[in-house]
Amino acid sequence: MPAAIWFGIPALAAYAAAAWLLWRRLPRLRAGEAPDKKLALAIGLLGALLHAMALASDVCCLEGIDLGVLKALSLSGLVTLLLVLGSSLRQPLENLTLPVLPLTMLALGAQLAWPSAPRSLVGTQPALEVHILLSILAYSLFTLAALQAWLLASQHRALHERRPSSFARILPPLEHMETLLFRLIGAGFVLLTLALVTGFMYLEDIFAQHLLHKTVLSIVSWAVFGGLLLGRGFLGWRGRTAVRWTLSGFGVLLLAYFGTKIVLEWVLGIIR
C-alpha cells in the first residue's frame, strides 16, 4: 500500500472529527456561550500534519517535485487550512474552518483516489521552488479571502433583509470581517507580486506558449486585486463592491492556475 494512503486515511479521519467538533459548537455559540475550541483545532492540526506527510510521499521524487493537478490542489488545500487554523489560535476565526475543512478533505481524497505517475515535474532548482511556493501561498490567501468575501456577502444580505440567519449571528462583527478581508487581500497581493517578479526573473520564457494563459490571467488577477486595494484606500470601497472585486479576482486566479493545469495536463496531455 502506498505511503500516501497510510497517512492520508488517518488525515481524513482527523479532519472529519475536527469538523464534527466545530459543528457541535454552533448551537452553544448561538446561545451566547464560548465553548472551548482547542481540541477541535488540535485535531485539525494533527490531520494537517498527516496530510503533509501524505503529500510529501507523493510529491517528492528523485527527478524533482511532482505538482500535477490533483497534488497541487491538495497542497493548496493544506496551506489554506494551516493558515486558517493558525489564525484561529489567536482570533475567533475557527468557524471559517467549517467550509475549508470539507474542501481540503475533497482535495486530499481526490489525490488518494486517483494516484498517477509523475506528470508535472518541476526539478529541484531553488529559484523555481521559491516561485512555486510564493504562488501557492498567494493562491491560498486569496482562497481564504474569497471565503471571507462570501461570508461577508451573507452578513450584508442578512442585515439588508433584517433577518439574520443563525450562521450570520455567530460570525464576528461586520467591521472585523471587512478588516480581515483586506488584510488577507493585502498579504496575498504582496505574495502574488513576488511570485510574478520571481517568475519573470527565473523562468526562461514566462510568455512561452504553455505558460501564456497562466501568465496573462495571473497579471489580470493581480491588476484586479491591486485596483481593489487602491479603491479601498482612496475611494473607501467596502461592502458589496469589495465582495464583487474579491470574487472576480479570485475567479481569474483560479482559471490562471488550476484551469491552465487542467487544460494542459488532462485535455492536451502536455507534461510540464
Secondary structure, DSSP 4 states (H G I P E B T S, - for coil): --HHHHHHHHHHHHHHHHHHHHHHHHHHHHTT-----HHHHHHHHHHHHHHHHHHHHHHEETTEEB--HHHHHHHHHHHHHHHHHHHHTTSS-GGGHHHHHHHHHHHHHHHHHS--S---B--S-HHHHHHHHHHHHHHHHHHHHHHHHHHHHHHHHHHHHT---HHHHTSPPHHHHHHHHHHHHHHHHHHHHHHHHHHHHHSS-TTSHHHHHHHHHHHHHHHHHHHHHHIIIII---HHHHHHHHHHHHHHHHIIIIIHHHIIIIIS----
